[in-house]
Amino acid sequence: MWTLDTFIISFFIYSFIGWCCEVVYCSVPKKRFVNRGFLFGPYLPIYGSGAMVVLTLLRPFHDRWYLVFIFGVISTSIIEYVTSWALEKIFKVKLWDYSNHPININGRVCELNSTLFGLLSLFLVYVADKPVSAWVAKISDFWLEPLAMLIVAVLSADFATSVVKMSAFRKAVDDFNRIRNEYEARIRAMVSENQENVAFIRERFAHELEAVRNRSYRNTRRIFNSNPTLTARADMKQNLQNVRKSIEERTQKLKELKLQRKAEKHGKSE
């Protein structure tokens, strides 16, 4: 049975173990270090939360491994889904997206990851639980409360900093979309008025987008690198491609209008 202090310390240990698993899982395919997670430190509270829920609920089923696996899949998938939903509601972006997986629920959970979480639940209950519990039990009573308070302080500071960084990132994405919409409207107006300075608008558009990118580079680099499937990455890339395509199409239309006017003038002169 946990006390509040041992619960916090165990939660932190499993958060760190989860971070290690995620780093290996994401870094090996990318062939570079990927510091996973919403927070900056080497811990993933979603794994700590999952571990504590699994241990609390599934210890009574220790002698039935198949129930540990099944309930592990269900409980951890619920945690992942709710976390994804909450983060998207708060920050308007998906930090992970499994829409490309054959079996998924709204891109928030998928069969592959849920199965892996089930296997991790088996590892947690039958392998990791005893040594971690034994290690925590060896901590002197004198150090338990200060250590737990330190963990809470570190996680709280990290969470506050991450919220500020994510808010700045969200603002950068909004600025990007604002500039995109502004110049889309300008170019549409120019085409309707048969103006011919689209090249200037293209240069101005590129300049302002670059300014937004530079202002938010530190934030976007950390968040993009930590979340390879972040939907905002694909959205911004697709939006930029759409605008470039739109500019090219409207530039071509202006050229065609110009040629048409020349042909009309030439026909009248004859």
C-alpha positions as CSV (number, residue, x, y, z in Angstrom):
1,M,0.0,0.0,0.0
2,W,1.3,3.4,-0.9
3,T,1.5,6.5,1.3
4,L,1.2,9.9,-0.5
5,D,5.0,10.3,-0.6
6,T,5.7,6.8,-1.9
7,F,2.9,7.2,-4.5
8,I,4.5,10.4,-5.8
9,I,8.0,8.9,-5.9
10,S,6.7,5.7,-7.6
11,F,4.8,7.8,-10.1
12,F,7.9,9.7,-11.0
13,I,10.0,6.5,-11.4
14,Y,7.5,5.1,-13.8
15,S,7.2,8.4,-15.6
16,F,11.0,8.2,-16.2
17,I,10.8,4.6,-17.3
18,G,8.0,5.5,-19.7
19,W,10.1,8.4,-21.1
20,C,13.0,6.0,-21.7
21,C,10.7,3.6,-23.6
22,E,9.3,6.4,-25.7
23,V,12.7,7.8,-26.5
24,V,14.0,4.4,-27.7
25,Y,10.8,3.7,-29.6
26,C,10.8,7.0,-31.5
27,S,14.6,7.7,-31.8
28,V,15.6,4.4,-33.3
29,P,13.4,4.8,-36.5
30,K,14.4,8.5,-36.8
31,K,18.1,7.7,-36.2
32,R,18.4,10.7,-33.9
33,F,17.6,11.5,-30.3
34,V,13.9,12.5,-29.9
35,N,13.1,14.0,-26.5
36,R,9.5,12.8,-26.3
37,G,6.7,14.4,-24.4
38,F,4.8,17.6,-23.6
39,L,7.2,18.5,-20.7
40,F,10.8,19.3,-21.0
41,G,12.3,16.9,-18.4
42,P,13.1,13.2,-18.8
43,Y,9.7,12.0,-17.7
44,L,6.2,11.3,-19.2
45,P,3.5,11.7,-16.6
46,I,1.0,9.8,-18.9
47,Y,3.1,6.7,-18.3
48,G,3.4,7.4,-14.6
49,S,-0.4,7.7,-14.5
50,G,-0.9,4.6,-16.5
51,A,1.5,2.6,-14.3
52,M,-0.2,3.7,-11.1
53,V,-3.7,2.9,-12.5
54,V,-2.5,-0.5,-13.8
55,L,-0.9,-1.5,-10.5
56,T,-3.8,-0.3,-8.4
57,L,-6.4,-2.1,-10.5
58,L,-4.5,-5.2,-11.6
59,R,-2.5,-6.4,-8.7
60,P,-5.5,-8.5,-7.5
61,F,-5.3,-10.3,-10.9
62,H,-1.7,-11.3,-10.5
63,D,-2.4,-15.0,-11.0
64,R,-4.3,-14.4,-14.3
65,W,-1.9,-12.8,-16.8
66,Y,-4.5,-12.7,-19.6
67,L,-6.7,-10.4,-17.5
68,V,-3.7,-8.2,-16.7
69,F,-3.1,-7.9,-20.4
70,I,-6.7,-7.2,-21.4
71,F,-7.4,-4.7,-18.6
72,G,-4.0,-3.2,-19.2
73,V,-4.9,-2.5,-22.8
74,I,-8.3,-1.0,-21.9
75,S,-7.2,1.2,-19.0
76,T,-4.1,2.6,-20.7
77,S,-6.0,3.2,-23.9
78,I,-8.6,5.2,-22.0
79,I,-5.8,7.3,-20.4
80,E,-4.2,7.9,-23.7
81,Y,-7.5,8.9,-25.4
82,V,-8.5,11.3,-22.6
83,T,-5.1,12.9,-22.5
84,S,-5.1,13.4,-26.3
85,W,-8.6,14.9,-26.2
86,A,-7.8,17.2,-23.3
87,L,-4.6,18.5,-24.8
88,E,-6.3,19.1,-28.1
89,K,-9.2,21.0,-26.4
90,I,-6.7,23.2,-24.5
91,F,-4.1,23.9,-27.2
92,K,-6.0,23.2,-30.4
93,V,-3.4,20.7,-31.7
94,K,-3.0,16.9,-31.6
95,L,0.4,16.0,-30.1
96,W,0.1,12.5,-31.6
97,D,-2.1,11.2,-34.5
98,Y,-2.6,7.5,-35.3
99,S,-5.0,8.2,-38.2
100,N,-2.7,6.3,-40.6
101,H,-2.9,3.1,-38.5
102,P,-5.4,0.6,-39.8
103,I,-7.3,0.3,-36.5
104,N,-7.6,3.5,-34.5
105,I,-10.2,5.5,-32.6
106,N,-10.2,9.1,-33.9
107,G,-6.5,9.0,-34.3
108,R,-6.0,9.1,-30.6
109,V,-5.4,5.4,-29.9
110,C,-4.5,2.6,-32.2
111,E,-4.3,-1.2,-32.1
112,L,-0.5,-1.3,-32.2
113,N,0.1,1.1,-29.3
114,S,-2.7,-0.4,-27.2
115,T,-1.2,-3.9,-27.7
116,L,2.2,-2.6,-26.7
117,F,0.7,-1.0,-23.6
118,G,-0.9,-4.3,-22.7
119,L,2.6,-5.9,-22.9
120,L,4.0,-3.1,-20.8
121,S,1.3,-3.8,-18.3
122,L,2.5,-7.4,-18.1
123,F,6.1,-6.2,-17.6
124,L,5.0,-3.7,-15.0
125,V,3.0,-6.2,-12.9
126,Y,5.3,-9.2,-13.2
127,V,8.8,-7.6,-13.5
128,A,9.1,-4.0,-12.5
129,D,6.7,-3.8,-9.6
130,K,8.7,-5.7,-7.0
131,P,12.1,-4.1,-7.5
132,V,10.7,-0.6,-7.8
133,S,8.5,-1.1,-4.6
134,A,11.5,-2.5,-2.8
135,W,13.7,0.4,-3.8
136,V,11.2,3.0,-2.7
137,A,10.7,1.1,0.6
138,K,14.4,1.5,1.3
139,I,14.2,5.3,1.2
140,S,14.6,6.7,4.7
141,D,11.5,8.2,6.3
142,F,13.6,11.4,6.8
143,W,14.0,11.8,3.0
144,L,10.6,10.6,1.8
145,E,8.6,13.8,2.2
146,P,11.4,16.2,1.0
147,L,11.9,14.0,-2.1
148,A,8.2,13.9,-2.9
149,M,7.9,17.7,-2.4
150,L,10.9,18.2,-4.8
151,I,9.3,16.0,-7.4
152,V,6.0,17.9,-7.2
153,A,7.9,21.2,-7.4
154,V,9.9,20.1,-10.5
155,L,6.9,18.7,-12.3
156,S,4.8,21.8,-11.5
157,A,7.5,24.2,-12.8
158,D,8.1,22.1,-15.9
159,F,4.3,22.0,-16.6
160,A,3.9,25.8,-16.2
161,T,6.9,26.4,-18.5
162,S,5.6,23.9,-21.1
163,V,2.1,25.5,-21.0
164,V,3.7,28.9,-21.8
165,K,5.8,27.4,-24.6
166,M,2.9,25.6,-26.1
167,S,0.8,28.8,-25.9
168,A,3.5,30.6,-27.8
169,F,3.6,27.8,-30.3
170,R,-0.2,28.0,-30.7
171,K,0.1,31.7,-31.3
172,A,2.8,31.1,-34.0
173,V,0.5,28.7,-35.8
174,D,-2.4,31.3,-35.6
175,D,-0.1,34.0,-36.9
176,F,0.9,31.7,-39.8
177,N,-2.8,31.1,-40.6
178,R,-3.7,34.8,-40.3
179,I,-1.0,35.8,-42.8
180,R,-2.0,33.0,-45.1
181,N,-5.7,34.1,-45.0
182,E,-4.7,37.8,-45.4
183,Y,-2.7,37.2,-48.5
184,E,-5.2,34.8,-50.0
185,A,-7.7,37.5,-49.7
186,R,-5.4,40.1,-51.2
187,I,-4.5,37.9,-54.2
188,R,-8.2,37.1,-54.9
189,A,-8.9,40.8,-54.9
190,M,-6.0,41.5,-57.2
191,V,-7.2,38.9,-59.7
192,S,-10.7,40.3,-59.7
193,E,-9.3,43.7,-60.3
194,N,-6.9,42.4,-63.0
195,Q,-3.9,43.8,-61.2
196,E,-0.5,42.5,-62.0
197,N,1.8,42.9,-59.0
198,V,1.3,39.3,-57.7
199,A,5.1,38.9,-57.6
200,F,5.3,41.6,-55.0
201,I,2.6,40.0,-52.9
202,R,4.4,36.6,-53.2
203,E,7.7,38.2,-51.9
204,R,5.9,40.0,-49.1
205,F,4.1,36.8,-48.1
206,A,7.3,34.8,-48.0
207,H,9.0,37.5,-46.0
208,E,6.3,37.7,-43.3
209,L,6.0,33.9,-43.0
210,E,9.8,33.7,-42.5
211,A,9.5,36.4,-39.8
212,V,6.9,34.3,-38.0
213,R,9.1,31.2,-38.3
214,N,12.1,33.0,-36.9
215,R,10.1,34.4,-34.0
216,S,8.8,31.0,-33.0
217,Y,11.8,28.8,-34.0
218,R,12.8,27.8,-30.5
219,N,9.3,26.8,-29.5
220,T,8.4,25.1,-32.7
221,R,11.7,23.1,-33.0
222,R,11.3,21.7,-29.5
223,I,7.6,20.8,-29.9
224,F,7.9,19.4,-33.5
225,N,10.9,17.3,-32.5
226,S,9.2,15.9,-29.4
227,N,6.0,15.1,-31.3
228,P,6.8,13.6,-34.7
229,T,3.1,13.1,-35.6
230,L,2.0,16.6,-34.4
231,T,-0.9,17.6,-36.7
232,A,0.1,21.2,-36.8
233,R,3.3,20.2,-38.6
234,A,1.3,18.7,-41.5
235,D,-1.3,21.4,-41.4
236,M,1.2,24.2,-41.7
237,K,3.0,22.4,-44.5
238,Q,-0.2,21.7,-46.4
239,N,-1.4,25.3,-45.9
240,L,1.9,26.7,-47.2
241,Q,1.7,24.3,-50.2
242,N,-1.9,25.4,-50.8
243,V,-1.1,29.1,-50.7
244,R,1.9,28.6,-53.1
245,K,-0.3,26.7,-55.5
246,S,-3.0,29.3,-55.3
247,I,-0.5,32.1,-56.0
248,E,0.8,30.2,-59.0
249,E,-2.7,29.5,-60.3
250,R,-3.7,33.2,-59.9
251,T,-0.5,34.4,-61.4
252,Q,-1.2,32.2,-64.4
253,K,-4.7,33.6,-64.6
254,L,-3.4,37.1,-64.6
255,K,-1.0,36.3,-67.4
256,E,-3.9,34.8,-69.4
257,L,-6.0,37.9,-68.8
258,K,-3.1,40.1,-69.9
259,L,-2.7,38.1,-73.1
260,Q,-6.5,38.2,-73.7
261,R,-6.5,42.0,-73.3
262,K,-3.6,42.3,-75.8
263,A,-5.4,40.1,-78.2
264,E,-8.6,42.2,-77.9
265,K,-6.7,45.4,-78.4
266,H,-4.9,43.9,-81.4
267,G,-8.3,42.8,-82.9
268,K,-9.8,46.3,-82.5
269,S,-6.8,48.0,-84.1
270,E,-7.2,45.8,-87.2
